Amino acid sequence: METKTLKIKNDSIKVASEWEHNMIVKCFVKESKGRFFAIDFLKKNGELRHMICRTGVTKHLRGGNKTTPDTAITVFDVEKKQYRCFYPASVVSFKCGDYVYE
């Protein structure tokens, strides 16, 4: 894995391991607490997707069982107005407020 950098205002932290990367992405999504954030990730077919999204949206749920694996993170894409999933390991960059992860 290539080294990524977490930037918070004027400070930066180097992230070297895949485990650290996955934990940072999961924590960022959880700590966004429904705020909008931008994320770039690689889709399963290798295509890069940019998404403006948020968590906690329940308006468009139709009931039924969750069909995605527990390792995938489900968010609501505000541009396409649909739910989307991504794996933390596939994230290329993340931005929410003063937090930037590249």
Secondary structure, DSSP 4 states (H G I P E B T S, - for coil): ---EEEEETTEEEEE-SHHHHHHHHHHHHHHTTT--EEEEEE-TTS-EEEEEEES---TT---S---S-TTSEEEEETTTTEEEEE-GGGEEEEEETTEEE-
